[in-house]
Amino acid sequence: MTKLPIGLWVEFIVEWAQIHLEWLFDFITMIIKLLVSGIETIFLAVPPLVIIVLVFILVWFVANRGLAIGTAIGLFLIQNMQLWEASIETLALILASTALALVMGIPLGILTARSDFAHKLMMPLLDFMQTMPAFVYLIPAVLFFGLGQVPGLFATVIFAMPPTIRLTGLGIRQVPAELVEAADAFGSTEWQKLVRIQVPLALPTIMAGVNQCIMLSLSMVVIAAMIGAGGLGTEVLAGLSRIDIAKGFEGGLAIVIMAVILDRVTQSLTEKRKIKV
Amino acid sequence: MSKIIVKNLVKIFGDHPEKAIKLLKKGYSKNKILEESNQTVGIYDINFSVNEGEVFVLMGLSGCGKSTLLRCINRLIEPTSGTITIDGEDITTAAPQAVREMRRKKISMVFQGFALFPHRTVLDNVAYGLEIQGITIEERRKKAAQVLETVGLKGWENSMPQQLSGGMQQRVGLARALANNPDILLMDEAFSALDPLIRKSMQDELLSLHNTLNKTIIFVTHDLDEALKIGDHIALMNNGTIVQIGTAEDILTNPADDYVEKFVEDVDRTKVLTAEGVMKSPDPVVFLRDGPRVALRLMREHGISSIFVVTRERKLAGILLAEDALQAVKEHKEDIKGIIISDVPKVGVDTPVIDIIPVIADTKFPVAVTREDDKLAGILVKGSVLAGMVRRGNNID
């Protein structure tokens, strides 16, 4: 039996896109670069100490004192390991990819909740996106966008978006049917029903999706660094290629610190919003 | 004047309702149609009219189509065929825009599970219907606060719904439905989720609100007692269609068919039966002049542990317990006056069984049944009440 040239087909599609959609990729590149470098510039313009104090106050405000103290200690440690700039690069990448994933993922999630057809179409696609090894995304990313932060962010968004879509869809589908019916019975338009009833009630679940999205973005940091996305991932990769345990561990530790801070902060945001249904 | 006229209304659930309608015309049963065409008949052949300002009850067991029928009236469910005329206009052909307008201004709904929005305060729940019409926040909150006051929830405006008890939550549901000042209220098992006592008071309150507001109400329930109590007219549904429409009395006295008869038979007899119907004859009793030995012998003979004591005119004096009588005998007392318990539970002969049950449940003694002149007419023990109810039930079969 002859081998089906599945790989060749995909290659063909990618090459076609590379040629004919260049304008689109250029446009996307421009926007992403602007976004990432904008975030980077802002954070690097402010002295680390000021940022640490501001983050300390913010975390205390949205979460609690213990977490705020832990956060400050973690950030001082990063600064002390001289990984501040790399961390900011990583943070910019994560924030930008999370923002893009949310901007696309939440409307798509709402769509899957409202249309059974969209749901049936989207679910296998999401399974595919999540189970395909993240490395594979790097290949077309590099072809489309070259090396650097932009392809790294592209691969990260594809990898991190599925839980946002899934959990947004799930949250909205879980709004009790009687409440949706009540919204209809009083003459709500579809839009009024969505923004006044469904989204607010789905918010805890949507926030869990946001949290997942951030965590998955972080997990892509090292992989994205392989195509030159920079940041803490580069430190870890450098440690690996030189068998430099100290460098690798410090880079890894900084990623862990960022992960814990981002996770706890987004989780406590979710907790505060939780409403008993 | 008829406010709502429903004619030949049919609702088929499924992709090919025309198949089911064809079979319906041939007189096939619901089950047969489901088997033959894979279509579910929700309701069929529904004809009725509702007068302006009346309470019209749709009653039947779960699955009989009453909730489906109710939802056709505000088109939460699209009817398959037939017409629903409200104020002379057929709403089954109204455009979505017109349906929305109708739901905003003319018809409101109260839900079985309250369906309050948990992320909004009580006040903003009530104001929801006004809010989506684009009414300003001051105006809608003012209106909502007024309506909350009419349902007796003044002071709860800023609470969250889940902080309220079930009965209060449904008052919010009612207030929310009233806030738009609709002509028609659709109430879907509105009180079924409430405790019996609260349900009763909500029924009373609905009736008094109805007297002042004069809305046309369509009320769905599976509880015949509720239907009989609040309905000006009652439509009894079975298996997707209406089997009888009439006043409470029509339905109780002239059941249209076996189904209605069987339904009516289940009217809560505890409300109809009185103490006189279930009591045992007051035998044995002891008289006040009798001594403890006489009392003890009577109790031993009849195998009972307490006995009622009456005066010469057979007026109730109290109850004597076996252990007290025994004690008195040991102490050679001749008189029982000092040892009887005069504070005994008693009910009048006309007391309905439903009010007797809590009395019996609360006491370890038998309950005395007395006439107006306080004469002992009978005795109630748990067993005799149950037996009395069962005996009545059997008689009707």
Chai-1 contact restraints between the chains, C-beta under 6 A:
chainA,res_idxA,chainB,res_idxB,connection_type,confidence,min_distance_angstrom,max_distance_angstrom,comment,restraint_id
A,E178,B,F111,contact,1.0,0.0,6.0,A-B,restraint_1
A,E178,B,G113,contact,1.0,0.0,6.0,A-B,restraint_2
A,E178,B,A115,contact,1.0,0.0,6.0,A-B,restraint_3
A,L179,B,A115,contact,1.0,0.0,6.0,A-B,restraint_4
A,A182,B,A115,contact,1.0,0.0,6.0,A-B,restraint_5
A,A185,B,M109,contact,1.0,0.0,6.0,A-B,restraint_6
A,F186,B,Y128,contact,1.0,0.0,6.0,A-B,restraint_7
A,F186,B,G129,contact,1.0,0.0,6.0,A-B,restraint_8
A,G187,B,R100,contact,1.0,0.0,6.0,A-B,restraint_9
A,G187,B,R103,contact,1.0,0.0,6.0,A-B,restraint_10
A,G187,B,R104,contact,1.0,0.0,6.0,A-B,restraint_11
A,S188,B,I132,contact,1.0,0.0,6.0,A-B,restraint_12
A,Q192,B,I132,contact,1.0,0.0,6.0,A-B,restraint_13
A,P200,B,H119,contact,1.0,0.0,6.0,A-B,restraint_14
A,I275,B,P118,contact,1.0,0.0,6.0,A-B,restraint_15
A,I275,B,H119,contact,1.0,0.0,6.0,A-B,restraint_16
A,K276,B,Q162,contact,1.0,0.0,6.0,A-B,restraint_17
A,V277,B,P118,contact,1.0,0.0,6.0,A-B,restraint_18
